[in-house]
């Protein structure tokens, strides 16, 4: 794990940039990356054991920010999603972990967890961060990730991905779950996906 690639021709071809930097001995030195976000000319990627790397040259090279390496609690600090908004990066992960950076990913602060549910995705829209995870967990922050509150849950299915577009937050998850909110993540309703397969990602495009 830990390989990065970039494309300079709108995805027509890709160039491998090799493994991101690591520290520690195997297996902790080879940590998978699960989420990436862009803001203020900076890419930030996050993954296992609190792994955070950043690039300020369009992905040509990457540097470690922090590893979160704790060999006796391997997995407890896994990060699964990251997003950018209002000059703030927010990353989320296992055990309700939420961290934020206001200096382009150079350093990160822990945010008090709302609960211990695993969080898998986070997005930003209309001055609001929304994070989703296990048991239908939906959290929101309207102060750039400093504090978080729970939103009403539509069901108990795990939510893996979330996005924002056309003034709507939309999240997807296990058993074909699709939920959406048109009031900045306060209230959510179910939409029919037409499938019972797990859905892991969702995106918005003009």
ROSE-4610 file (N, C-alpha, C; in Angstrom, 1 decimal, always signed):
// ROSE-4610
residu = [X/X/X/X/X/X/X/X/X/X/X/X/X/X/X/X/X/X/X/X/X/X/X/X/X/X/X/X/X/X/X/X/X/X/X/X/X/X/X/X/X/X/X/X/X/X/X/X/X/X/X/X/X/X/X/X/X/X/X/X/X/X/X/X/X/X/X/X/X/X/X/X/X/X/X/X/X/X/X/X/X/X/X/X/X/X/X/X/X/X/X/X/X/X/X/X/X/X/X/X/X/X/X/X/X/X/X/X/X/X/X/X/X/X/X/X/X/X/X/X/X/X/X/X/X/X/X/X/X/X/X/X/X/X/X/X/X/X/X/X/X/X/X/X/X/X/X/X/X/X/X/X/X/X/X/X/X/X/X/X/X/X/X/X/X/X/X/X/X/X/X/X/X/X/X/X/X/X/X/X/X/X/X/X/X/X/X/X/X/X/X/X/X/X/X/X/X/X/X/X/X/X/X/X/X/X/X/X/X/X/X/X/X/X/X/X/X/X/X/X/X/X/X/X/X/X/X/X/X/X/X/X/X/X/X/X/X/X/X/X/X/X/X/X/X/X/X/X/X/X/X/X/X/X/X/X/X/X/X/X/X/X/X/X/X/X/X/X/X/X/X/X/X/X/X/X/X/X/X/X/X/X/X/X/X/X/X/X/X/X/X/X/X/X/X/X/X/X/X/X/X/X/X/X/X/X/X/X/X/X/X/X/X/X/X/X/X/X/X/X/X/X/X/X/X/X/X/X/X/X/X/X/X/X/X/X/X/X/X/X/X/X/X/X/X/X/X/X/X/X/X/X/X/X/X/X/X/X/X/X/X/X/X/X/X/X/X/X/X/X/X/X/X/X/X/X/X/X/X/X/X/X/X/X/X/X/X/X/X/X/X/X/X/X/X/X/X/X/X/X/X/X/X/X/X/X/X/X/X/X/X/X/X/X/X/X/X/X/X/X/X/X/X/X/X/X/X/X/X/X/X/X/X/X/X/X/X/X/X/X/X/X/X/X/X/X/X/X/X/X/X/X/X/X/X/X/X/X/X/X/X/X/X/X/X/X/X/X/X/X/X/X/X/X/X/X/X/X/X/X/X/X/X/X/X/X/X/X/X/X/X/X/X/X/X/X/X/X/X/X/X/X/X/X/X/X/X/X/X/X/X/X/X/X/X/X/X/X/X/X/X/X/X/X/X/X/X/X/X/X/X/X/X/X/X/X/X/X/X/X/X/X/X/X/X/X/X/X/X/X/X/X/X/X/X/X/X/X/X/X/X/X/X/X/X/X/X/X/X/X/X/X/X/X/X/X/X/X/X/X/X/X/X/X/X/X/X/X/X/X/X/X/X/X/X/X/X/X/X/X/X/X/X/X/X/X/X/X/X/X/X/X/X/X/X/X/X/X]
num = [1/1/1/2/2/2/3/3/3/4/4/4/5/5/5/6/6/6/7/7/7/8/8/8/9/9/9/10/10/10/11/11/11/12/12/12/13/13/13/14/14/14/15/15/15/16/16/16/17/17/17/18/18/18/19/19/19/20/20/20/21/21/21/22/22/22/23/23/23/24/24/24/25/25/25/26/26/26/27/27/27/28/28/28/29/29/29/30/30/30/31/31/31/32/32/32/33/33/33/34/34/34/35/35/35/36/36/36/37/37/37/38/38/38/39/39/39/40/40/40/41/41/41/42/42/42/43/43/43/44/44/44/45/45/45/46/46/46/47/47/47/48/48/48/49/49/49/50/50/50/51/51/51/52/52/52/53/53/53/54/54/54/55/55/55/56/56/56/57/57/57/58/58/58/59/59/59/60/60/60/61/61/61/62/62/62/63/63/63/64/64/64/65/65/65/66/66/66/67/67/67/68/68/68/69/69/69/70/70/70/71/71/71/72/72/72/73/73/73/74/74/74/75/75/75/76/76/76/77/77/77/78/78/78/79/79/79/80/80/80/81/81/81/82/82/82/83/83/83/84/84/84/85/85/85/86/86/86/87/87/87/88/88/88/89/89/89/90/90/90/91/91/91/92/92/92/93/93/93/94/94/94/95/95/95/96/96/96/97/97/97/98/98/98/99/99/99/100/100/100/101/101/101/102/102/102/103/103/103/104/104/104/105/105/105/106/106/106/107/107/107/108/108/108/109/109/109/110/110/110/111/111/111/112/112/112/113/113/113/114/114/114/115/115/115/116/116/116/117/117/117/118/118/118/119/119/119/120/120/120/121/121/121/122/122/122/123/123/123/124/124/124/125/125/125/126/126/126/127/127/127/128/128/128/129/129/129/130/130/130/131/131/131/132/132/132/133/133/133/134/134/134/135/135/135/136/136/136/137/137/137/138/138/138/139/139/139/140/140/140/141/141/141/142/142/142/143/143/143/144/144/144/145/145/145/146/146/146/147/147/147/148/148/148/149/149/149/150/150/150/151/151/151/152/152/152/153/153/153/154/154/154/155/155/155/156/156/156/157/157/157/158/158/158/159/159/159/160/160/160/161/161/161/162/162/162/163/163/163/164/164/164/165/165/165/166/166/166/167/167/167/168/168/168/169/169/169/170/170/170/171/171/171/172/172/172/173/173/173/174/174/174/175/175/175/176/176/176/177/177/177/178/178/178/179/179/179/180/180/180/181/181/181/182/182/182/183/183/183/184/184/184/185/185/185/186/186/186/187/187/187/188/188/188/189/189/189/190/190/190/191/191/191/192/192/192/193/193/193/194/194/194/195/195/195/196/196/196/197/197/197/198/198/198/199/199/199/200/200/200/201/201/201/202/202/202/203/203/203/204/204/204/205/205/205/206/206/206]
x = [+0.8/+0.0/+0.9/+0.2/+0.9/+1.4/+1.1/+1.5/+0.7/+1.3/+0.5/+0.8/-0.2/-0.2/-0.7/-0.3/-0.9/-1.1/-2.0/-2.2/-2.2/-1.6/-1.6/-2.4/-3.1/-3.9/-5.3/-5.9/-7.3/-7.6/-6.6/-6.9/-6.6/-6.2/-5.9/-4.8/-3.8/-2.7/-2.2/-1.5/-1.2/+0.3/+1.0/+2.4/+2.5/+3.2/+3.4/+4.5/+4.2/+5.1/+5.8/+5.5/+6.1/+5.4/+6.0/+5.4/+5.6/+4.7/+4.8/+5.8/+6.5/+7.5/+6.9/+7.7/+7.2/+8.3/+7.8/+8.8/+8.3/+9.2/+8.8/+9.1/+9.0/+9.3/+8.0/+8.1/+7.0/+6.3/+4.9/+4.0/+3.6/+4.0/+3.5/+4.1/+5.1/+5.7/+4.9/+4.2/+3.4/+1.9/+1.5/+0.2/-0.6/-1.8/-2.6/-3.2/-3.4/-4.0/-5.4/-6.4/-7.8/-8.5/-8.0/-8.7/-7.7/-8.1/-7.3/-8.2/-7.6/-8.3/-7.3/-7.9/-7.1/-7.6/-6.7/-7.0/-5.8/-5.9/-4.8/-3.5/-3.6/-2.4/-1.8/-2.5/-1.9/-2.8/-2.2/-2.9/-2.6/-3.6/-3.4/-4.1/-3.3/-3.8/-3.7/-4.7/-4.7/-5.0/-4.6/-4.7/-4.5/-4.1/-3.9/-3.0/-3.3/-2.5/-2.2/-3.2/-3.0/-2.1/-1.8/-0.8/-1.4/-0.6/-0.9/+0.3/+0.1/+1.1/+0.6/+1.5/+1.0/+1.9/+1.4/+2.2/+1.8/+2.8/+2.6/+3.1/+3.4/+3.8/+3.0/+1.7/+0.8/+1.0/+1.4/+1.6/+2.9/+3.8/+5.1/+5.9/+5.8/+6.5/+5.7/+5.9/+5.0/+5.9/+5.5/+6.2/+5.3/+5.9/+5.1/+4.7/+3.5/+3.1/+3.2/+2.5/+2.6/+2.2/+2.6/+2.3/+1.2/+1.2/+0.2/+0.6/+1.8/+2.3/+2.2/+1.3/+1.2/+1.1/+2.3/+2.3/+1.3/+1.0/+0.2/-1.3/-1.6/-3.0/-3.2/-2.5/-2.5/-4.0/-4.3/-5.7/-6.6/-6.3/-7.2/-7.2/-6.1/-6.1/-6.2/-6.8/-6.9/-7.8/-7.3/-8.1/-8.6/-9.9/-10.5/-11.0/-11.1/-11.6/-11.0/-10.9/-10.4/-11.1/-11.3/-12.0/-11.4/-11.7/-11.2/-12.3/-12.3/-13.2/-12.9/-13.1/-12.8/-11.4/-10.4/-9.0/-8.7/-9.5/-9.4/-9.5/-8.5/-8.6/-9.2/-10.1/-10.7/-10.6/-10.0/-9.9/-10.7/-11.2/-12.0/-11.6/-11.9/-11.5/-12.2/-11.5/-12.0/-12.2/-13.1/-13.4/-13.8/-14.5/-15.0/-13.9/-12.7/-11.6/-11.8/-11.7/-11.8/-10.6/-9.8/-8.7/-8.8/-8.2/-8.3/-7.0/-6.8/-5.6/-6.0/-5.4/-5.7/-4.5/-3.4/-2.2/-1.8/-2.8/-2.5/-1.9/-2.4/-2.0/-0.6/+0.0/+1.3/+1.3/+0.2/+0.0/-1.5/-1.8/-3.2/-3.6/-4.8/-5.3/-6.4/-6.5/-7.5/-8.8/-9.9/-11.2/-11.9/-12.6/-13.3/-14.4/-14.3/-15.2/-16.6/-17.6/-19.0/-19.4/-18.9/-19.1/-17.9/-18.0/-16.9/-17.2/-18.2/-18.5/-17.4/-17.1/-16.1/-16.7/-15.9/-16.2/-15.5/-16.2/-15.6/-15.5/-16.3/-16.3/-16.6/-16.1/-16.3/-16.3/-17.2/-17.2/-17.5/-17.5/-17.7/-18.6/-19.6/-20.5/-21.2/-21.4/-22.2/-21.8/-20.5/-19.9/-20.2/-20.4/-20.7/-19.9/-19.2/-18.6/-19.6/-19.7/-20.5/-19.7/-19.7/-19.0/-20.0/-19.7/-20.6/-19.9/-20.6/-19.9/-20.9/-20.4/-21.1/-22.5/-23.4/-24.7/-25.5/-25.3/-26.0/-25.5/-24.4/-23.8/-23.7/-24.2/-24.1/-23.7/-22.6/-22.1/-22.0/-22.1/-22.0/-21.3/-20.6/-19.9/-20.1/-20.4/-20.6/-19.6/-18.6/-17.5/-16.1/-16.1/-14.8/-14.2/-15.0/-14.5/-14.1/-14.3/-13.9/-14.8/-16.1/-17.1/-18.1/-18.6/-19.5/-20.8/-21.8/-23.1/-23.7/-24.5/-25.1/-26.4/-26.5/-27.8/-28.7/-30.0/-30.9/-30.6/-30.5/-30.2/-31.4/-31.3/-32.4/-32.6/-31.4/-31.4/-30.1/-29.9/-28.7/-27.7/-27.9/-26.9/-25.6/-24.5/-23.2/-23.2/-22.7/-22.5/-21.0/-20.6/-19.2/-18.8/-19.7/-19.2/-20.3/-19.8/-20.7/-20.1/-21.0/-20.6/-21.6/-21.3/-22.2/-22.3/-23.5/-23.8/-25.2/-25.4/-26.8/-27.5/-26.8/-27.3/-27.9/-27.3/-27.7/-26.5/-26.6/-25.6/-26.2/-25.4/-25.8/-24.8/-25.3/-24.4/-24.9/-23.9/-24.2/-23.6/-24.1/-23.6/-24.0/-24.1/-24.3/-25.7/-25.9/-27.2/-27.9/-27.1/-27.7/-28.2/-27.8/-28.4/-28.0/-28.9/-28.7/-29.5/-28.9/-29.7/-29.2/-30.1/-29.8/-30.4/-29.7/-30.2/-30.2/-31.2/-31.3/-31.3/-31.0/-31.0/-29.7/-28.6/-27.2/-26.9/-27.5/-27.2/-27.9/-28.9/-29.7/-30.7/-31.4/-32.4/-32.1/-32.4/-32.0/-33.2/-33.3/-34.3/-33.7/-34.4/-33.9/-34.3/-33.4/-33.7/-33.5/-34.3/-34.2/-33.0/-32.1/-31.0/-31.2/-32.2/-32.5/-31.5/-30.7/-29.8/-29.6/-29.3/-29.0/-27.5/-26.7/-25.2/-24.7/-23.6/-23.0/-22.5/-22.7/-22.2/-21.1/-20.0/-18.8/-18.4/-18.9/-18.5/-19.6/-19.5/-20.5/-19.8/-20.1/-19.5/-20.5/-20.2/-21.0/-20.2/-20.8/-20.2/-21.2/-20.7/-21.6/-21.9]
y = [-1.2/+0.0/+1.2/+2.4/+3.7/+4.2/+3.6/+4.1/+5.3/+6.3/+7.4/+7.5/+8.1/+8.3/+9.7/+10.3/+11.5/+11.6/+12.4/+12.6/+14.1/+14.4/+15.8/+16.0/+15.0/+15.1/+14.6/+15.1/+14.8/+13.3/+12.5/+11.1/+10.2/+10.7/+9.9/+8.9/+9.4/+8.5/+8.9/+7.9/+8.1/+7.8/+8.5/+8.3/+7.9/+6.8/+6.3/+7.2/+7.6/+8.4/+7.6/+6.2/+5.3/+5.4/+4.8/+4.8/+6.2/+6.5/+7.7/+7.4/+8.4/+8.2/+7.5/+6.7/+6.0/+5.8/+5.5/+5.2/+4.0/+3.4/+2.2/+0.9/-0.2/-1.5/-2.2/-3.1/-3.8/-4.6/-4.7/-4.2/-2.8/-2.1/-0.8/+0.3/+0.0/+1.0/+1.0/-0.1/-0.1/+0.1/+1.4/+1.7/+2.2/+1.6/+2.0/+3.4/+4.1/+5.4/+5.3/+6.0/+5.8/+7.1/+8.2/+9.5/+10.5/+11.4/+12.5/+13.7/+14.9/+16.2/+17.2/+18.3/+19.4/+20.7/+21.6/+22.9/+23.8/+25.1/+26.0/+25.4/+24.9/+24.4/+23.2/+22.5/+21.4/+20.2/+19.0/+17.7/+17.1/+16.5/+15.8/+14.4/+13.4/+12.0/+11.4/+10.6/+10.0/+8.5/+7.8/+6.3/+5.7/+4.4/+3.6/+4.2/+3.9/+4.3/+5.8/+6.6/+8.0/+8.6/+7.8/+8.2/+9.5/+10.5/+11.7/+12.2/+12.4/+12.9/+14.0/+14.9/+16.1/+16.4/+17.0/+17.4/+18.8/+19.6/+21.0/+21.2/+20.1/+20.2/+19.3/+19.3/+18.6/+17.1/+16.6/+15.1/+14.6/+15.4/+14.9/+14.3/+14.9/+14.3/+14.5/+13.7/+13.7/+13.7/+14.4/+14.4/+14.0/+13.3/+12.9/+14.1/+14.1/+15.1/+14.5/+13.4/+12.6/+11.2/+10.2/+8.9/+8.3/+8.9/+8.3/+6.9/+6.5/+5.2/+4.7/+3.8/+3.2/+1.7/+1.0/-0.4/-1.3/-0.9/-1.8/-1.5/-0.5/-0.2/+0.0/-0.9/-0.7/-0.8/+0.2/+0.3/+1.2/+1.6/+2.4/+3.9/+4.3/+5.6/+5.7/+4.6/+4.6/+5.8/+6.5/+7.6/+7.1/+7.5/+7.0/+8.0/+9.3/+10.3/+11.7/+12.5/+13.9/+14.8/+16.1/+17.1/+18.4/+19.4/+20.8/+21.8/+22.8/+23.9/+25.0/+26.3/+27.4/+27.4/+27.1/+27.1/+26.0/+25.0/+24.0/+22.6/+21.7/+20.3/+19.6/+18.7/+17.8/+16.4/+15.5/+14.1/+13.3/+12.2/+11.4/+9.9/+9.1/+7.7/+6.9/+5.8/+4.9/+5.5/+4.8/+5.2/+6.7/+7.2/+8.6/+9.6/+9.2/+10.2/+11.3/+12.5/+13.7/+14.6/+15.0/+15.9/+17.0/+18.1/+19.3/+20.0/+20.6/+21.4/+22.8/+23.9/+25.2/+25.8/+25.0/+25.5/+24.6/+24.2/+23.5/+22.1/+21.5/+20.1/+19.9/+21.0/+20.9/+20.3/+20.7/+20.2/+20.0/+19.1/+18.7/+18.7/+19.1/+19.2/+18.1/+17.4/+16.5/+17.2/+16.8/+17.3/+16.3/+16.8/+15.9/+15.1/+13.7/+12.8/+12.9/+12.9/+12.9/+11.5/+10.5/+9.1/+8.2/+6.9/+6.0/+5.3/+5.7/+5.0/+5.3/+4.3/+4.5/+5.5/+6.4/+7.4/+7.1/+7.1/+6.6/+7.8/+8.8/+9.8/+11.2/+12.2/+13.6/+14.5/+15.5/+16.5/+17.8/+18.8/+20.2/+20.9/+21.7/+22.4/+23.5/+24.6/+25.7/+25.9/+26.1/+26.4/+25.3/+24.1/+23.0/+21.7/+21.1/+19.8/+18.8/+17.7/+16.5/+15.3/+14.5/+13.2/+12.1/+10.9/+9.8/+8.5/+7.5/+6.3/+5.2/+4.3/+3.2/+3.5/+2.5/+2.6/+3.8/+4.3/+5.4/+6.7/+6.8/+8.0/+9.1/+10.3/+11.5/+12.6/+13.2/+14.3/+15.6/+16.7/+18.0/+19.0/+19.9/+21.0/+22.3/+23.4/+24.6/+25.7/+25.2/+26.1/+25.6/+25.1/+24.7/+23.5/+22.6/+21.4/+21.5/+22.6/+22.8/+22.0/+22.0/+21.2/+20.5/+19.4/+18.6/+18.2/+18.0/+17.5/+16.4/+15.5/+14.5/+15.0/+14.5/+14.8/+13.6/+13.8/+12.7/+11.6/+10.4/+9.3/+8.7/+8.4/+7.8/+6.3/+5.6/+4.2/+3.8/+2.5/+2.1/+1.5/+1.6/+1.1/+1.9/+1.3/+2.0/+2.9/+4.1/+5.1/+5.2/+5.0/+5.0/+6.3/+6.9/+8.1/+9.2/+10.5/+11.6/+12.7/+13.5/+14.6/+15.7/+16.8/+18.0/+18.6/+18.9/+19.6/+20.1/+21.2/+21.7/+21.9/+22.4/+22.7/+21.4/+20.2/+19.0/+18.1/+17.6/+16.6/+15.3/+14.4/+13.0/+12.0/+11.0/+9.9/+8.6/+7.6/+6.3/+5.3/+4.0/+3.0/+1.6/+0.8/-0.6/-0.9/-2.0/-2.5/-1.4/-0.7/+0.3/+1.5/+1.8/+3.0/+4.3/+5.1/+6.5/+7.4/+8.4/+9.4/+10.8/+11.8/+13.1/+14.1/+15.3/+16.4/+17.7/+18.5/+19.8/+20.9/+20.7/+21.7/+21.7/+21.7/+21.7/+20.6/+19.4/+18.2/+18.1/+18.9/+18.8/+17.6/+17.5/+16.4/+15.6/+14.3/+13.5/+12.6/+12.3/+11.4/+10.3/+9.2/+8.1/+8.3/+7.8/+7.8/+6.3/+5.9/+4.6/+4.4/+3.5/+3.3/+2.2/+1.3/+0.3/-0.9/-0.9/-2.0/-2.3/-3.6/-3.9/-4.1/-3.8/-3.9/-2.7/-2.9/-1.8/-0.8/+0.5/+1.7/+2.3/+2.6/+3.1/+4.5/+5.1/+6.4/+7.1/+8.5/+9.3/+10.6/+11.2/+12.5/+13.3/+14.6/+15.6/+16.2/+16.4/+17.1/+18.0/+19.1/+20.0/+19.4]
z = [+0.0/+0.0/+0.0/-0.1/+0.0/-1.3/-2.4/-3.7/-4.1/-4.8/-5.3/-6.8/-7.5/-9.0/-9.2/-10.4/-10.8/-12.3/-12.8/-14.2/-14.5/-15.7/-16.1/-17.4/-17.8/-19.0/-18.8/-17.7/-17.3/-17.2/-16.7/-16.5/-17.7/-18.8/-20.0/-19.7/-19.0/-18.6/-17.2/-16.5/-15.1/-14.9/-14.0/-13.7/-12.2/-12.0/-10.6/-10.0/-8.7/-8.0/-6.9/-6.9/-5.9/-4.6/-3.6/-2.3/-1.6/-0.8/+0.0/+1.1/+1.7/+2.8/+3.9/+4.6/+5.8/+6.8/+8.0/+9.1/+9.8/+10.6/+11.3/+10.5/+11.1/+10.5/+10.0/+9.1/+8.6/+9.7/+9.8/+8.7/+8.9/+9.9/+10.2/+9.2/+8.5/+7.6/+6.3/+6.0/+4.8/+5.1/+5.1/+5.5/+4.3/+4.1/+3.0/+3.2/+2.0/+2.0/+1.5/+2.1/+1.8/+1.3/+1.7/+1.3/+0.9/+0.0/-0.5/-0.7/-0.4/-0.7/-1.1/-1.8/-2.3/-1.8/-1.4/-1.0/-0.8/-1.2/-1.1/-1.7/-2.9/-3.7/-3.0/-2.1/-1.3/-1.4/-1.7/-1.6/-0.3/+0.4/+1.6/+1.5/+1.8/+1.8/+3.2/+3.6/+4.9/+4.8/+5.9/+5.8/+7.2/+7.1/+8.3/+9.3/+10.6/+11.7/+11.8/+11.3/+11.4/+10.3/+9.3/+8.3/+7.6/+7.5/+6.8/+5.9/+4.6/+3.8/+3.0/+2.5/+1.8/+0.6/-0.4/-1.6/-2.0/-2.2/-2.7/-4.1/-4.8/-6.2/-7.1/-6.9/-7.7/-7.7/-6.6/-6.4/-6.9/-7.3/-7.8/-6.7/-5.5/-4.3/-3.1/-2.1/-0.9/+0.3/+1.4/+2.7/+3.8/+4.8/+6.0/+6.8/+7.3/+8.3/+9.7/+9.9/+11.1/+10.8/+11.6/+11.3/+12.3/+13.5/+14.5/+14.9/+14.7/+14.8/+16.3/+16.6/+18.0/+17.9/+17.9/+17.6/+18.4/+19.7/+20.5/+20.3/+19.6/+19.3/+17.8/+17.0/+15.6/+15.1/+14.3/+13.7/+14.4/+15.7/+16.4/+15.9/+15.2/+14.7/+13.1/+12.5/+11.1/+10.6/+9.6/+9.0/+7.7/+7.4/+6.2/+5.2/+5.7/+4.8/+5.1/+4.1/+4.4/+3.4/+3.8/+3.0/+3.3/+2.4/+2.6/+2.4/+3.3/+3.1/+4.1/+3.6/+4.5/+5.1/+4.2/+4.6/+5.7/+5.8/+6.8/+6.2/+6.5/+6.2/+7.4/+7.2/+8.2/+7.8/+8.7/+8.4/+9.5/+9.1/+10.0/+9.9/+11.0/+10.9/+12.0/+12.4/+13.4/+14.8/+15.5/+16.9/+17.0/+16.0/+16.1/+15.9/+15.4/+15.4/+14.3/+14.8/+13.9/+14.2/+13.2/+13.3/+12.3/+12.6/+11.6/+11.5/+10.4/+10.1/+9.5/+10.0/+9.5/+8.9/+8.7/+8.1/+6.9/+6.1/+4.8/+5.1/+6.2/+6.5/+7.1/+7.5/+8.1/+9.5/+10.3/+11.6/+11.8/+12.8/+13.0/+14.5/+14.7/+16.1/+16.2/+17.4/+17.6/+18.0/+17.5/+17.9/+18.8/+19.8/+20.7/+19.9/+20.1/+19.3/+19.9/+18.9/+19.3/+19.9/+19.3/+19.8/+19.3/+19.5/+19.1/+17.8/+17.1/+15.8/+14.8/+14.0/+12.9/+11.9/+11.4/+10.4/+9.1/+8.0/+6.7/+5.7/+5.8/+4.8/+5.4/+4.7/+5.1/+3.9/+3.9/+2.8/+3.3/+2.4/+2.8/+1.8/+2.3/+1.4/+2.2/+1.6/+2.3/+3.7/+3.9/+5.2/+6.3/+5.8/+6.7/+6.3/+7.3/+7.1/+7.6/+6.8/+7.2/+7.1/+8.2/+8.2/+8.4/+7.9/+7.9/+8.3/+8.9/+9.3/+9.7/+10.7/+11.1/+11.7/+11.6/+12.2/+11.8/+10.6/+10.0/+10.6/+11.2/+11.9/+10.9/+11.2/+10.4/+11.4/+11.2/+12.1/+11.2/+11.9/+11.1/+12.0/+11.3/+11.9/+11.1/+11.8/+11.1/+11.6/+12.3/+12.7/+12.3/+11.0/+10.4/+11.1/+11.7/+12.3/+13.7/+14.3/+15.7/+16.7/+16.4/+17.2/+16.2/+16.7/+15.9/+16.7/+15.9/+16.5/+15.6/+16.2/+15.5/+14.7/+13.5/+12.8/+12.9/+12.6/+12.7/+11.7/+12.2/+11.4/+10.7/+9.4/+8.7/+9.0/+9.0/+9.3/+10.0/+10.2/+10.9/+10.0/+8.7/+7.8/+7.8/+7.6/+7.5/+6.3/+6.5/+5.4/+5.1/+3.8/+3.5/+2.8/+2.0/+1.2/+1.3/+1.2/+1.2/+0.3/-0.3/-1.1/-1.0/-1.7/-1.7/-3.1/-3.5/-4.8/-4.9/-5.6/-5.8/-4.5/-3.5/-2.1/-1.5/-1.8/-1.3/-0.8/+0.4/+0.9/+0.6/+0.0/-0.3/+0.2/+0.9/+1.4/+0.9/+0.8/+0.3/+1.3/+1.2/+2.1/+1.9/+2.9/+2.8/+2.3/+1.7/+1.2/+0.3/-0.5/-1.5/-0.9/+0.4/+1.1/+0.4/+0.2/-0.3/+0.6/+1.2/+2.0/+1.6/+1.8/+1.4/+2.3/+2.3/+3.1/+2.3/+2.4/+1.7/+2.7/+3.9/+4.9/+5.7/+4.9/+5.5/+6.5/+6.2/+7.0/+8.3/+8.5/+9.7/+9.7/+8.6/+8.5/+7.2/+7.2/+6.1/+5.7/+4.4/+3.9/+3.0/+2.9/+2.1/+0.6/-0.3/-1.7/-2.2/-3.2/-3.7/-4.6/-4.4/-5.2/-6.3/-6.1/-7.0/-6.9/-5.9/-5.7/-4.2/-3.9/-2.5/-2.3/-3.3/-3.2/-2.3/-1.7/-0.9/-1.9/-1.5/-2.2/-1.4/-2.0/-1.3/-1.6/-2.7/-3.0/-3.8/-3.7/-4.4/-4.7/-5.9/-6.3/-7.0/-7.1/-7.8/-8.9/-10.1/-11.2/-11.9/-12.4/-13.1/-14.5]
